[in-house]
Amino acid sequence: MPAVPVKPAPVDLGKPKGNGDGGTGGGVDLDPLLMALLRKIPKSEAGWPAENRLRWFRTFAMNVSQVYDDKEPIELKIDLQQPGKPTGE
């Protein structure tokens, strides 16, 4: 049986897709605005105060709406819930 030549996969030499830590970004192909916001998430060792996370999630939700909502933007309510308090207070 004759050997079948294997064609190597194309190499993308364009802009790197990752967060600068040597990874590839997992092949995620999102809008550059959303990718920039994802890169703002600190490493777990650095910690991330709740108020800063809340601001980030609100910003991310607003920008997802900007990118994906063609007509009327979707409003989301994102708040911190204190332990032991029911939602909606």
Secondary structure as a PSIPRED ss2 file (coil, helix, strand):
# PSIPRED VFORMAT (PSIPRED V4.0)

   1 M C   1.000  0.000  0.000
   2 P C   1.000  0.000  0.000
   3 A C   1.000  0.000  0.000
   4 V C   1.000  0.000  0.000
   5 P C   1.000  0.000  0.000
   6 V C   1.000  0.000  0.000
   7 K C   1.000  0.000  0.000
   8 P C   1.000  0.000  0.000
   9 A C   1.000  0.000  0.000
  10 P C   1.000  0.000  0.000
  11 V C   1.000  0.000  0.000
  12 D C   1.000  0.000  0.000
  13 L C   1.000  0.000  0.000
  14 G C   1.000  0.000  0.000
  15 K C   1.000  0.000  0.000
  16 P C   1.000  0.000  0.000
  17 K C   1.000  0.000  0.000
  18 G C   1.000  0.000  0.000
  19 N C   1.000  0.000  0.000
  20 G C   1.000  0.000  0.000
  21 D C   1.000  0.000  0.000
  22 G C   1.000  0.000  0.000
  23 G C   1.000  0.000  0.000
  24 T C   1.000  0.000  0.000
  25 G H   0.000  1.000  0.000
  26 G H   0.000  1.000  0.000
  27 G H   0.000  1.000  0.000
  28 V C   1.000  0.000  0.000
  29 D C   1.000  0.000  0.000
  30 L C   1.000  0.000  0.000
  31 D C   1.000  0.000  0.000
  32 P H   0.000  1.000  0.000
  33 L H   0.000  1.000  0.000
  34 L H   0.000  1.000  0.000
  35 M H   0.000  1.000  0.000
  36 A H   0.000  1.000  0.000
  37 L H   0.000  1.000  0.000
  38 L H   0.000  1.000  0.000
  39 R H   0.000  1.000  0.000
  40 K C   1.000  0.000  0.000
  41 I C   1.000  0.000  0.000
  42 P C   1.000  0.000  0.000
  43 K C   1.000  0.000  0.000
  44 S H   0.000  1.000  0.000
  45 E H   0.000  1.000  0.000
  46 A H   0.000  1.000  0.000
  47 G C   1.000  0.000  0.000
  48 W C   1.000  0.000  0.000
  49 P C   1.000  0.000  0.000
  50 A H   0.000  1.000  0.000
  51 E H   0.000  1.000  0.000
  52 N H   0.000  1.000  0.000
  53 R H   0.000  1.000  0.000
  54 L H   0.000  1.000  0.000
  55 R H   0.000  1.000  0.000
  56 W H   0.000  1.000  0.000
  57 F H   0.000  1.000  0.000
  58 R H   0.000  1.000  0.000
  59 T H   0.000  1.000  0.000
  60 F H   0.000  1.000  0.000
  61 A H   0.000  1.000  0.000
  62 M H   0.000  1.000  0.000
  63 N H   0.000  1.000  0.000
  64 V H   0.000  1.000  0.000
  65 S H   0.000  1.000  0.000
  66 Q H   0.000  1.000  0.000
  67 V H   0.000  1.000  0.000
  68 Y H   0.000  1.000  0.000
  69 D C   1.000  0.000  0.000
  70 D C   1.000  0.000  0.000
  71 K C   1.000  0.000  0.000
  72 E C   1.000  0.000  0.000
  73 P C   1.000  0.000  0.000
  74 I C   1.000  0.000  0.000
  75 E C   1.000  0.000  0.000
  76 L C   1.000  0.000  0.000
  77 K C   1.000  0.000  0.000
  78 I C   1.000  0.000  0.000
  79 D C   1.000  0.000  0.000
  80 L C   1.000  0.000  0.000
  81 Q C   1.000  0.000  0.000
  82 Q C   1.000  0.000  0.000
  83 P C   1.000  0.000  0.000
  84 G C   1.000  0.000  0.000
  85 K C   1.000  0.000  0.000
  86 P C   1.000  0.000  0.000
  87 T C   1.000  0.000  0.000
  88 G C   1.000  0.000  0.000
  89 E C   1.000  0.000  0.000
